[in-house]
Amino acid sequence: MAKVLKLTFTCADSKDWTLSLKYPKDGLTLAQANTCMDAIIAQEIFLSAPVTKKGAEIVDPCPGFPSCSP
């Protein structure tokens, strides 16, 4: 299973919203993820627009098991 970049935001209604993206590039930095999150907030491209950043992480759902499917 592929690694996933999870970008978590808080929306105007105080609910959390997570954007999950498969196959983040190797070596992706927190600064790069923050730049991406800033652009998403500034462009207001989603109906339930995120207003603040909550966090970013790269998740490997099956470390060491390339063919697993959780």
ROTOR-931792 format. One record per residue: z, y, x of N, C-alpha, C in turn. Coordinates in Angstrom, 3 decimals. Atoms other than C-alpha are relative to their C-alpha. Layout:
ROTOR-931792
+----------+----------+----------+----------+----------+----------+----------+----------+----------+
|       nz |       ny |       nx |      caz |      cay |      cax |       cz |       cy |       cx |
+----------+----------+----------+----------+----------+----------+----------+----------+----------+
|        Z |        Y |        X |        Z |        Y |        X |        Z |        Y |        X |
...
+----------+----------+----------+----------+----------+----------+----------+----------+----------+
end
This chain:
ROTOR-931792
+----------+----------+----------+----------+----------+----------+----------+----------+----------+
|       nz |       ny |       nx |      caz |      cay |      cax |       cz |       cy |       cx |
+----------+----------+----------+----------+----------+----------+----------+----------+----------+
|    0.000 |   -1.179 |    0.850 |    0.000 |    0.000 |    0.000 |    0.000 |    1.234 |    0.889 |
|    0.178 |   -1.216 |   -0.786 |   -0.841 |    3.472 |    1.245 |    1.236 |    0.889 |   -0.036 |
|   -1.045 |   -1.023 |   -0.004 |    1.592 |    6.156 |    2.274 |   -0.352 |    1.052 |   -1.047 |
|    0.183 |   -1.006 |    1.044 |    2.096 |    8.882 |   -0.312 |    0.766 |    1.264 |    0.392 |
|   -0.651 |   -1.285 |   -0.186 |    2.841 |   12.572 |    0.171 |    0.489 |    0.454 |   -1.367 |
|   -0.575 |   -0.460 |    1.271 |    5.196 |   13.718 |   -2.580 |    0.476 |    1.429 |    0.169 |
|   -0.368 |   -1.408 |    0.001 |    5.438 |   17.452 |   -3.189 |    0.755 |    0.268 |   -1.305 |
|   -0.828 |   -0.204 |    1.185 |    8.261 |   18.318 |   -5.568 |    0.270 |    1.489 |   -0.196 |
|   -0.151 |   -1.400 |    0.381 |    8.458 |   21.637 |   -7.379 |    0.977 |    0.090 |   -1.173 |
|   -0.728 |   -0.300 |    1.224 |   10.655 |   23.236 |  -10.023 |   -0.863 |    0.958 |   -0.806 |
|    0.823 |   -0.825 |    0.887 |    8.815 |   24.722 |  -13.009 |    0.862 |    1.059 |   -0.687 |
|   -0.701 |   -1.095 |    0.678 |    9.723 |   27.772 |  -15.088 |    1.044 |   -0.509 |   -0.988 |
|   -0.953 |    0.560 |    0.963 |   11.500 |   25.506 |  -17.597 |    1.145 |   -0.753 |    0.690 |
|   -1.047 |    0.616 |   -0.833 |   13.799 |   24.278 |  -14.748 |   -0.162 |   -1.505 |    0.175 |
|    0.255 |    1.422 |   -0.182 |   12.266 |   20.785 |  -14.860 |   -0.734 |   -0.215 |    1.318 |
|    0.688 |    0.351 |   -1.233 |   11.141 |   19.085 |  -11.670 |   -1.363 |   -0.585 |   -0.322 |
|    1.364 |    0.506 |    0.132 |    7.478 |   18.226 |  -11.221 |   -0.442 |   -0.454 |    1.385 |
|    0.409 |    0.543 |   -1.289 |    6.093 |   16.008 |   -8.457 |   -1.491 |   -0.294 |   -0.005 |
|    1.407 |    0.281 |   -0.234 |    2.531 |   15.912 |   -7.180 |   -0.050 |   -1.036 |    1.111 |
|    0.082 |    1.091 |   -0.972 |    1.825 |   12.607 |   -5.383 |   -1.436 |   -0.149 |    0.476 |
|    1.328 |    0.089 |   -0.605 |   -1.119 |   12.384 |   -2.993 |   -0.032 |   -1.166 |    0.983 |
|    0.135 |    1.147 |   -0.898 |   -2.198 |    9.121 |   -1.349 |   -0.693 |    0.408 |    1.297 |
|    0.671 |   -0.115 |   -1.296 |   -3.282 |    8.887 |    2.275 |    0.185 |    1.356 |    0.687 |
|   -0.165 |   -1.235 |   -0.771 |   -1.701 |   11.964 |    3.874 |   -0.388 |   -0.256 |    1.463 |
|    0.428 |    0.199 |   -1.380 |   -2.998 |   12.532 |    7.387 |    1.196 |   -0.303 |    0.894 |
|   -1.048 |    0.305 |   -0.972 |   -0.999 |   11.129 |   10.273 |    0.403 |    1.291 |    0.700 |
|   -0.496 |   -1.170 |   -0.704 |    1.174 |   13.756 |   11.885 |    0.154 |    1.239 |   -0.859 |
|   -0.168 |   -1.144 |    0.900 |    1.359 |   15.991 |    8.811 |    1.397 |    0.587 |    0.208 |
|   -1.288 |   -0.642 |   -0.253 |    4.117 |   18.531 |    9.428 |    0.574 |    0.594 |   -1.278 |
|   -0.650 |   -0.649 |    1.142 |    6.623 |   20.026 |    7.038 |   -0.579 |    1.400 |   -0.203 |
|    0.600 |   -1.336 |    0.115 |    5.119 |   23.438 |    7.800 |   -1.335 |   -0.070 |   -0.739 |
|    1.277 |    0.158 |    0.694 |    1.701 |   22.208 |    6.647 |    0.218 |   -0.309 |   -1.481 |
|   -0.300 |    0.318 |    1.402 |    3.188 |   20.723 |    3.477 |    0.486 |    1.249 |   -0.737 |
|   -0.490 |   -1.238 |    0.619 |    4.992 |   24.013 |    2.784 |   -1.130 |    0.981 |   -0.269 |
|    1.158 |   -0.870 |    0.207 |    1.743 |   25.952 |    3.225 |   -0.791 |   -0.442 |   -1.221 |
|    0.697 |    0.561 |    1.161 |    0.081 |   23.643 |    0.708 |    0.757 |    0.329 |   -1.282 |
|   -0.814 |   -0.269 |    1.181 |    2.953 |   24.072 |   -1.749 |   -0.049 |    1.480 |   -0.371 |
|    0.093 |   -1.439 |    0.262 |    2.832 |   27.863 |   -1.374 |   -1.320 |    0.331 |   -0.697 |
|    1.318 |   -0.245 |    0.598 |   -0.901 |   27.816 |   -2.210 |   -0.042 |   -0.487 |   -1.448 |
|   -0.030 |    0.536 |    1.369 |   -0.318 |   25.643 |   -5.298 |    0.752 |    0.954 |   -0.926 |
|   -0.781 |   -0.940 |    0.813 |    2.350 |   28.052 |   -6.563 |   -0.781 |    1.298 |   -0.209 |
|    0.692 |   -1.294 |    0.071 |    0.285 |   31.178 |   -5.793 |   -1.244 |   -0.045 |   -0.883 |
|    1.256 |    0.080 |    0.745 |   -2.928 |   29.939 |   -7.410 |    0.182 |   -0.300 |   -1.481 |
|   -0.294 |    0.315 |    1.403 |   -1.268 |   28.862 |  -10.693 |   -1.102 |   -0.860 |   -0.620 |
|    1.107 |    0.850 |    0.446 |   -3.776 |   26.024 |  -11.107 |    0.405 |   -1.056 |   -1.026 |
|   -0.465 |    0.996 |    0.966 |   -1.620 |   23.847 |  -13.384 |    0.576 |    0.703 |   -1.228 |
|   -0.487 |   -0.598 |    1.247 |   -0.687 |   24.517 |  -17.020 |    1.499 |    0.234 |    0.022 |
|   -1.446 |   -0.146 |   -0.133 |    2.993 |   23.897 |  -16.403 |    0.257 |    0.411 |    1.448 |
|    0.026 |   -0.480 |   -1.378 |    3.007 |   26.060 |  -13.305 |    1.341 |   -0.140 |    0.709 |
|   -1.212 |    0.032 |   -0.814 |    5.528 |   25.272 |  -10.589 |    0.310 |    1.401 |    0.519 |
|   -0.386 |   -1.339 |   -0.447 |    7.507 |   28.340 |   -9.542 |    0.764 |   -0.002 |    1.318 |
|   -0.709 |    0.091 |   -1.280 |    9.599 |   27.116 |   -6.599 |   -0.212 |   -1.376 |    0.617 |
|    0.104 |    1.263 |   -0.728 |    9.416 |   24.435 |   -3.929 |    1.376 |   -0.664 |    0.020 |
|   -1.258 |    0.738 |   -0.066 |   12.057 |   21.733 |   -4.057 |    0.034 |   -0.898 |    1.238 |
|    0.013 |    0.852 |   -1.171 |   10.929 |   19.375 |   -1.289 |   -1.334 |   -0.684 |    0.192 |
|    1.208 |    0.750 |   -0.334 |    8.232 |   17.374 |    0.424 |    0.408 |   -1.195 |    0.852 |
|   -0.290 |    1.191 |   -0.797 |    8.280 |   13.857 |    1.819 |   -1.202 |   -0.930 |   -0.002 |
|    1.010 |    1.044 |   -0.070 |    5.969 |   11.113 |    2.965 |    0.720 |   -1.319 |   -0.222 |
|   -0.636 |    1.257 |    0.383 |    6.844 |    7.794 |    1.379 |   -0.925 |   -1.159 |    0.358 |
|    0.733 |    1.236 |   -0.275 |    5.740 |    4.395 |    2.647 |    0.649 |   -1.058 |   -0.882 |
|   -0.649 |    0.891 |    0.967 |    6.409 |    2.126 |   -0.349 |    0.250 |   -1.411 |    0.519 |
|   -0.156 |    1.362 |   -0.529 |    6.085 |   -1.071 |    1.697 |   -0.086 |   -0.010 |    1.528 |
|    0.089 |   -0.046 |   -1.457 |    6.869 |   -0.445 |    5.362 |   -0.025 |   -1.426 |    0.579 |
|    0.096 |    1.310 |   -0.653 |    5.767 |   -3.422 |    7.447 |   -0.700 |   -1.068 |   -0.829 |
|    0.672 |    0.962 |    0.875 |    4.021 |   -5.126 |    4.507 |   -1.267 |    0.624 |   -0.570 |
|    1.206 |   -0.726 |    0.418 |    0.444 |   -3.813 |    4.272 |   -0.615 |   -0.465 |   -1.321 |
|    0.657 |    0.458 |    1.221 |   -0.547 |   -5.937 |    1.272 |    0.941 |   -0.067 |   -1.196 |
|   -0.932 |    0.080 |    1.135 |    2.493 |   -5.509 |   -0.964 |   -0.407 |    0.955 |   -1.102 |
|    0.231 |   -0.920 |    1.108 |    2.301 |   -3.885 |   -4.369 |    1.261 |    0.075 |   -0.835 |
|   -1.295 |   -0.121 |    0.702 |    5.652 |   -2.635 |   -5.659 |   -0.151 |    0.236 |   -1.481 |
+----------+----------+----------+----------+----------+----------+----------+----------+----------+
end
